[in-house]
Amino acid sequence: MEAIEAAAARRGRGAVARDRQAIEDMSALSLARLLRVDDHPDHNCYETVALERIGILVTVATSTEAARFYLQQLPFDLLITDLGRGAEPKAGRDLLRRVRATRPELPVIVYTWKAEPVRAGLLAEGAAAVVDLPGDLVVAVQAHRPRGPR
């Protein structure tokens, strides 16, 4: 904040309350990098757009192998996975276990059809949230995204 006030003073005007509030509001949020693992990402275009509009940078992987590659190469703040991919009905659960073993601090959100029957088990295995509705997905991402500057 001091840097903005100094820049404003150098330009001949002091910082006004509106400027201060706008900057404080922006500093409450930061961009976050999210890895989305889904073998049919086109089924979730609206969710991806909604997440990007709130400052989430979304990278999409269509397989566990691609997800593991991205996780080794880039610093992600969140991971969203579906449960089944192609002929692998437990692909998401397996990815959750691998991430818990290698990156226990990384929040993993499971976005799947009919979340209720599998929610308790996945939460016990370390999922941060298990949801099946788009609004609940955005709420879960907001709840687990990093706050403030990186």
FIKOLZA-1660 file (N, C-alpha, C; in steps of 0.1 Angstrom, whole numbers, plus 5000, padded with zeros to 4 digits):
% residues 150
   i   px   py   pz ch aa at
   1 5008 4988 5000  A  M  N
   1 5000 5000 5000  A  M CA
   1 5009 5013 5000  A  M  C
   2 5020 5012 5007  A  E  N
   2 5029 5024 5008  A  E CA
   2 5034 5027 4994  A  E  C
   3 5037 5017 4986  A  A  N
   3 5042 5020 4973  A  A CA
   3 5032 5028 4964  A  A  C
   4 5019 5024 4965  A  I  N
   4 5009 5031 4958  A  I CA
   4 5007 5045 4963  A  I  C
   5 5008 5047 4976  A  E  N
   5 5007 5061 4982  A  E CA
   5 5019 5069 4977  A  E  C
   6 5031 5064 4977  A  A  N
   6 5043 5071 4972  A  A CA
   6 5041 5075 4958  A  A  C
   7 5036 5065 4950  A  A  N
   7 5035 5068 4935  A  A CA
   7 5024 5079 4933  A  A  C
   8 5014 5079 4941  A  A  N
   8 5003 5089 4940  A  A CA
   8 5009 5103 4944  A  A  C
   9 5017 5103 4955  A  A  N
   9 5023 5116 4959  A  A CA
   9 5032 5121 4949  A  A  C
  10 5040 5113 4942  A  R  N
  10 5049 5117 4932  A  R CA
  10 5042 5123 4920  A  R  C
  11 5030 5118 4918  A  R  N
  11 5022 5124 4907  A  R CA
  11 5014 5136 4911  A  R  C
  12 5015 5140 4924  A  G  N
  12 5009 5152 4928  A  G CA
  12 4995 5150 4935  A  G  C
  13 4992 5138 4938  A  R  N
  13 4979 5136 4945  A  R CA
  13 4981 5125 4955  A  R  C
  14 4974 5126 4966  A  G  N
  14 4975 5116 4977  A  G CA
  14 4965 5105 4973  A  G  C
  15 4967 5094 4979  A  A  N
  15 4958 5082 4977  A  A CA
  15 4944 5086 4984  A  A  C
  16 4934 5083 4977  A  V  N
  16 4921 5085 4982  A  V CA
  16 4915 5072 4988  A  V  C
  17 4905 5073 4996  A  A  N
  17 4899 5062 5003  A  A CA
  17 4894 5051 4993  A  A  C
  18 4889 5056 4982  A  R  N
  18 4884 5047 4972  A  R CA
  18 4895 5038 4966  A  R  C
  19 4907 5044 4963  A  D  N
  19 4918 5037 4958  A  D CA
  19 4923 5027 4968  A  D  C
  20 4924 5031 4981  A  R  N
  20 4928 5023 4991  A  R CA
  20 4919 5010 4993  A  R  C
  21 4906 5012 4992  A  Q  N
  21 4897 5001 4994  A  Q CA
  21 4898 4992 4982  A  Q  C
  22 4899 4997 4970  A  A  N
  22 4900 4989 4958  A  A CA
  22 4913 4980 4958  A  A  C
  23 4924 4986 4963  A  I  N
  23 4936 4978 4964  A  I CA
  23 4935 4967 4975  A  I  C
  24 4929 4971 4986  A  E  N
  24 4927 4961 4997  A  E CA
  24 4918 4950 4992  A  E  C
  25 4907 4953 4985  A  D  N
  25 4899 4943 4979  A  D CA
  25 4906 4933 4970  A  D  C
  26 4915 4939 4962  A  M  N
  26 4922 4930 4952  A  M CA
  26 4932 4922 4960  A  M  C
  27 4938 4927 4970  A  S  N
  27 4949 4919 4977  A  S CA
  27 4943 4908 4985  A  S  C
  28 4930 4908 4987  A  A  N
  28 4923 4897 4994  A  A CA
  28 4923 4884 4986  A  A  C
  29 4924 4886 4973  A  L  N
  29 4923 4875 4964  A  L CA
  29 4936 4874 4956  A  L  C
  30 4940 4862 4951  A  S  N
  30 4951 4861 4943  A  S CA
  30 4947 4851 4932  A  S  C
  31 4955 4852 4921  A  L  N
  31 4953 4842 4911  A  L CA
  31 4957 4829 4916  A  L  C
  32 4950 4818 4912  A  A  N
  32 4953 4805 4916  A  A CA
  32 4954 4796 4904  A  A  C
  33 4963 4787 4904  A  R  N
  33 4965 4777 4893  A  R CA
  33 4958 4764 4897  A  R  C
  34 4949 4759 4889  A  L  N
  34 4941 4747 4891  A  L CA
  34 4944 4737 4880  A  L  C
  35 4946 4725 4884  A  L  N
  35 4947 4714 4875  A  L CA
  35 4934 4706 4875  A  L  C
  36 4928 4705 4863  A  R  N
  36 4915 4699 4861  A  R CA
  36 4917 4686 4854  A  R  C
  37 4914 4674 4860  A  V  N
  37 4916 4661 4854  A  V CA
  37 4903 4655 4850  A  V  C
  38 4900 4654 4837  A  D  N
  38 4887 4649 4833  A  D CA
  38 4889 4644 4818  A  D  C
  39 4884 4632 4816  A  D  N
  39 4886 4626 4802  A  D CA
  39 4876 4632 4792  A  D  C
  40 4866 4640 4797  A  H  N
  40 4857 4647 4788  A  H CA
  40 4856 4662 4793  A  H  C
  41 4866 4669 4791  A  P  N
  41 4866 4683 4796  A  P CA
  41 4856 4692 4790  A  P  C
  42 4852 4689 4777  A  D  N
  42 4841 4697 4771  A  D CA
  42 4828 4696 4778  A  D  C
  43 4826 4686 4786  A  H  N
  43 4813 4685 4793  A  H CA
  43 4812 4696 4804  A  H  C
  44 4824 4702 4807  A  N  N
  44 4824 4711 4818  A  N CA
  44 4829 4725 4814  A  N  C
  45 4826 4729 4802  A  C  N
  45 4831 4742 4797  A  C CA
  45 4825 4754 4806  A  C  C
  46 4813 4753 4810  A  Y  N
  46 4807 4764 4817  A  Y CA
  46 4814 4765 4831  A  Y  C
  47 4817 4754 4837  A  E  N
  47 4824 4755 4850  A  E CA
  47 4838 4761 4848  A  E  C
  48 4845 4757 4837  A  T  N
  48 4858 4762 4835  A  T CA
  48 4858 4778 4833  A  T  C
  49 4848 4782 4825  A  V  N
  49 4846 4797 4823  A  V CA
  49 4843 4804 4836  A  V  C
  50 4835 4798 4845  A  A  N
  50 4831 4804 4858  A  A CA
  50 4844 4805 4866  A  A  C
  51 4852 4795 4867  A  L  N
  51 4864 4795 4875  A  L CA
  51 4874 4805 4870  A  L  C
  52 4876 4806 4856  A  E  N
  52 4885 4816 4851  A  E CA
  52 4881 4830 4854  A  E  C
  53 4868 4832 4854  A  R  N
  53 4863 4846 4857  A  R CA
  53 4865 4850 4871  A  R  C
  54 4867 4841 4880  A  I  N
  54 4871 4844 4894  A  I CA
  54 4886 4843 4897  A  I  C
  55 4894 4843 4886  A  G  N
  55 4908 4844 4888  A  G CA
  55 4915 4830 4890  A  G  C
  56 4909 4820 4885  A  I  N
  56 4915 4807 4885  A  I CA
  56 4921 4803 4872  A  I  C
  57 4934 4800 4871  A  L  N
  57 4940 4796 4858  A  L CA
  57 4938 4781 4857  A  L  C
  58 4931 4777 4847  A  V  N
  58 4928 4762 4846  A  V CA
  58 4936 4756 4836  A  V  C
  59 4943 4745 4840  A  T  N
  59 4950 4736 4831  A  T CA
  59 4942 4723 4830  A  T  C
  60 4940 4718 4819  A  V  N
  60 4932 4705 4817  A  V CA
  60 4941 4694 4813  A  V  C
  61 4939 4683 4820  A  A  N
  61 4946 4670 4817  A  A CA
  61 4935 4660 4815  A  A  C
  62 4936 4651 4805  A  T  N
  62 4925 4641 4802  A  T CA
  62 4929 4627 4807  A  T  C
  63 4941 4626 4813  A  S  N
  63 4945 4613 4819  A  S CA
  63 4953 4615 4831  A  S  C
  64 4954 4605 4839  A  T  N
  64 4962 4605 4851  A  T CA
  64 4976 4607 4848  A  T  C
  65 4981 4601 4837  A  E  N
  65 4995 4603 4833  A  E CA
  65 4998 4618 4830  A  E  C
  66 4989 4624 4822  A  A  N
  66 4991 4638 4819  A  A CA
  66 4991 4647 4832  A  A  C
  67 4982 4643 4841  A  A  N
  67 4981 4650 4854  A  A CA
  67 4994 4649 4862  A  A  C
  68 4999 4637 4862  A  R  N
  68 5012 4636 4870  A  R CA
  68 5023 4644 4863  A  R  C
  69 5023 4644 4850  A  F  N
  69 5033 4652 4843  A  F CA
  69 5032 4667 4847  A  F  C
  70 5020 4672 4846  A  Y  N
  70 5017 4686 4850  A  Y CA
  70 5021 4689 4864  A  Y  C
  71 5017 4680 4873  A  L  N
  71 5020 4682 4887  A  L CA
  71 5035 4683 4890  A  L  C
  72 5043 4676 4882  A  Q  N
  72 5058 4676 4884  A  Q CA
  72 5064 4689 4878  A  Q  C
  73 5057 4695 4868  A  Q  N
  73 5062 4706 4861  A  Q CA
  73 5058 4720 4866  A  Q  C
  74 5046 4721 4871  A  L  N
  74 5040 4734 4875  A  L CA
  74 5035 4734 4889  A  L  C
  75 5035 4746 4895  A  P  N
  75 5030 4747 4909  A  P CA
  75 5015 4750 4910  A  P  C
  76 5008 4739 4913  A  F  N
  76 4993 4741 4913  A  F CA
  76 4989 4743 4927  A  F  C
  77 4978 4751 4929  A  D  N
  77 4972 4754 4941  A  D CA
  77 4960 4745 4945  A  D  C
  78 4954 4740 4934  A  L  N
  78 4942 4731 4936  A  L CA
  78 4942 4721 4925  A  L  C
  79 4935 4710 4928  A  L  N
  79 4933 4699 4918  A  L CA
  79 4918 4695 4918  A  L  C
  80 4912 4694 4906  A  I  N
  80 4898 4689 4905  A  I CA
  80 4899 4676 4897  A  I  C
  81 4893 4666 4901  A  T  N
  81 4893 4653 4894  A  T CA
  81 4879 4648 4893  A  T  C
  82 4876 4641 4882  A  D  N
  82 4864 4633 4881  A  D CA
  82 4868 4619 4888  A  D  C
  83 4858 4610 4888  A  L  N
  83 4861 4597 4894  A  L CA
  83 4866 4587 4884  A  L  C
  84 4858 4585 4873  A  G  N
  84 4861 4575 4863  A  G CA
  84 4866 4581 4850  A  G  C
  85 4876 4575 4844  A  R  N
  85 4881 4580 4831  A  R CA
  85 4882 4568 4822  A  R  C
  86 4873 4568 4812  A  G  N
  86 4873 4557 4802  A  G CA
  86 4870 4543 4809  A  G  C
  87 4879 4534 4806  A  A  N
  87 4878 4521 4812  A  A CA
  87 4883 4520 4826  A  A  C
  88 4886 4531 4832  A  E  N
  88 4892 4531 4846  A  E CA
  88 4882 4538 4856  A  E  C
  89 4873 4531 4861  A  P  N
  89 4863 4537 4870  A  P CA
  89 4869 4542 4883  A  P  C
  90 4881 4538 4887  A  K  N
  90 4887 4543 4899  A  K CA
  90 4899 4552 4897  A  K  C
  91 4900 4558 4885  A  A  N
  91 4911 4566 4881  A  A CA
  91 4912 4579 4891  A  A  C
  92 4901 4585 4894  A  G  N
  92 4901 4597 4902  A  G CA
  92 4905 4593 4916  A  G  C
  93 4900 4582 4921  A  R  N
  93 4904 4578 4935  A  R CA
  93 4919 4574 4936  A  R  C
  94 4924 4568 4925  A  D  N
  94 4938 4565 4925  A  D CA
  94 4947 4577 4924  A  D  C
  95 4942 4587 4917  A  L  N
  95 4949 4600 4916  A  L CA
  95 4949 4607 4930  A  L  C
  96 4938 4607 4936  A  L  N
  96 4937 4612 4950  A  L CA
  96 4947 4606 4959  A  L  C
  97 4948 4593 4959  A  R  N
  97 4958 4586 4968  A  R CA
  97 4972 4590 4964  A  R  C
  98 4975 4591 4951  A  R  N
  98 4989 4594 4947  A  R CA
  98 4992 4609 4952  A  R  C
  99 4983 4618 4950  A  V  N
  99 4985 4632 4954  A  V CA
  99 4986 4633 4969  A  V  C
 100 4978 4626 4976  A  R  N
 100 4979 4626 4991  A  R CA
 100 4993 4621 4995  A  R  C
 101 4999 4611 4988  A  A  N
 101 5012 4606 4992  A  A CA
 101 5024 4616 4988  A  A  C
 102 5022 4623 4977  A  T  N
 102 5033 4631 4972  A  T CA
 102 5031 4646 4975  A  T  C
 103 5019 4651 4975  A  R  N
 103 5016 4665 4977  A  R CA
 103 5005 4667 4987  A  R  C
 104 5007 4663 5000  A  P  N
 104 4996 4663 5009  A  P CA
 104 4989 4676 5012  A  P  C
 105 4996 4687 5009  A  E  N
 105 4991 4701 5011  A  E CA
 105 4982 4705 5000  A  E  C
 106 4982 4698 4988  A  L  N
 106 4974 4702 4977  A  L CA
 106 4959 4698 4978  A  L  C
 107 4950 4708 4979  A  P  N
 107 4936 4704 4980  A  P CA
 107 4931 4697 4967  A  P  C
 108 4924 4686 4969  A  V  N
 108 4918 4678 4958  A  V CA
 108 4903 4678 4960  A  V  C
 109 4897 4683 4949  A  I  N
 109 4882 4684 4949  A  I CA
 109 4877 4674 4939  A  I  C
 110 4868 4665 4943  A  V  N
 110 4863 4655 4934  A  V CA
 110 4849 4660 4929  A  V  C
 111 4848 4661 4915  A  Y  N
 111 4836 4666 4909  A  Y CA
 111 4830 4655 4901  A  Y  C
 112 4819 4649 4905  A  T  N
 112 4814 4637 4900  A  T CA
 112 4799 4637 4900  A  T  C
 113 4793 4628 4892  A  W  N
 113 4779 4625 4892  A  W CA
 113 4776 4618 4905  A  W  C
 114 4764 4622 4911  A  K  N
 114 4760 4615 4923  A  K CA
 114 4770 4614 4934  A  K  C
 115 4774 4625 4939  A  A  N
 115 4785 4626 4949  A  A CA
 115 4781 4620 4963  A  A  C
 116 4769 4621 4967  A  E  N
 116 4765 4617 4980  A  E CA
 116 4769 4603 4984  A  E  C
 117 4767 4592 4975  A  P  N
 117 4771 4579 4979  A  P CA
 117 4786 4577 4981  A  P  C
 118 4794 4585 4975  A  V  N
 118 4809 4583 4976  A  V CA
 118 4816 4594 4985  A  V  C
 119 4808 4604 4989  A  R  N
 119 4814 4616 4996  A  R CA
 119 4822 4612 5009  A  R  C
 120 4816 4604 5018  A  A  N
 120 4822 4601 5030  A  A CA
 120 4835 4594 5028  A  A  C
 121 4835 4584 5019  A  G  N
 121 4847 4576 5017  A  G CA
 121 4859 4584 5011  A  G  C
 122 4855 4593 5001  A  L  N
 122 4865 4602 4995  A  L CA
 122 4871 4612 5005  A  L  C
 123 4862 4618 5013  A  L  N
 123 4867 4627 5023  A  L CA
 123 4876 4620 5033  A  L  C
 124 4873 4608 5037  A  A  N
 124 4882 4600 5046  A  A CA
 124 4895 4597 5039  A  A  C
 125 4895 4596 5026  A  E  N
 125 4908 4593 5019  A  E CA
 125 4916 4606 5016  A  E  C
 126 4910 4618 5020  A  G  N
 126 4918 4630 5019  A  G CA
 126 4913 4640 5009  A  G  C
 127 4901 4638 5003  A  A  N
 127 4896 4648 4994  A  A CA
 127 4892 4660 5002  A  A  C
 128 4894 4672 4997  A  A  N
 128 4890 4685 5003  A  A CA
 128 4875 4687 5002  A  A  C
 129 4869 4682 4991  A  A  N
 129 4855 4683 4989  A  A CA
 129 4851 4673 4978  A  A  C
 130 4838 4669 4979  A  V  N
 130 4832 4660 4969  A  V CA
 130 4819 4666 4965  A  V  C
 131 4818 4670 4953  A  V  N
 131 4806 4678 4948  A  V CA
 131 4801 4673 4935  A  V  C
 132 4788 4676 4932  A  D  N
 132 4782 4672 4919  A  D CA
 132 4775 4683 4913  A  D  C
 133 4774 4695 4919  A  L  N
 133 4767 4706 4913  A  L CA
 133 4777 4717 4909  A  L  C
 134 4775 4724 4898  A  P  N
 134 4784 4735 4894  A  P CA
 134 4786 4745 4905  A  P  C
 135 4775 4750 4911  A  G  N
 135 4776 4760 4921  A  G CA
 135 4785 4755 4933  A  G  C
 136 4783 4743 4937  A  D  N
 136 4790 4737 4948  A  D CA
 136 4805 4736 4944  A  D  C
 137 4808 4733 4932  A  L  N
 137 4822 4733 4927  A  L CA
 137 4829 4746 4929  A  L  C
 138 4822 4757 4925  A  V  N
 138 4828 4770 4926  A  V CA
 138 4830 4774 4941  A  V  C
 139 4820 4771 4949  A  V  N
 139 4821 4773 4963  A  V CA
 139 4833 4766 4969  A  V  C
 140 4834 4753 4965  A  A  N
 140 4846 4745 4971  A  A CA
 140 4859 4751 4966  A  A  C
 141 4860 4755 4954  A  V  N
 141 4872 4761 4949  A  V CA
 141 4875 4774 4957  A  V  C
 142 4865 4782 4959  A  Q  N
 142 4867 4794 4966  A  Q CA
 142 4872 4791 4980  A  Q  C
 143 4866 4781 4986  A  A  N
 143 4870 4778 5000  A  A CA
 143 4884 4773 5002  A  A  C
 144 4889 4767 4991  A  H  N
 144 4903 4761 4992  A  H CA
 144 4914 4768 4984  A  H  C
 145 4910 4779 4977  A  R  N
 145 4920 4786 4970  A  R CA
 145 4929 4794 4979  A  R  C
 146 4941 4797 4975  A  P  N
 146 4950 4805 4984  A  P CA
 146 4945 4819 4985  A  P  C
 147 4947 4825 4996  A  R  N
 147 4943 4840 4999  A  R CA
 147 4955 4848 4999  A  R  C
 148 4954 4860 4994  A  G  N
 148 4965 4870 4994  A  G CA
 148 4975 4867 4984  A  G  C
 149 4986 4875 4983  A  P  N
 149 4996 4873 4973  A  P CA
 149 5004 4860 4975  A  P  C
 150 5008 4855 4964  A  R  N
 150 5016 4842 4965  A  R CA
 150 5030 4845 4970  A  R  C
% end
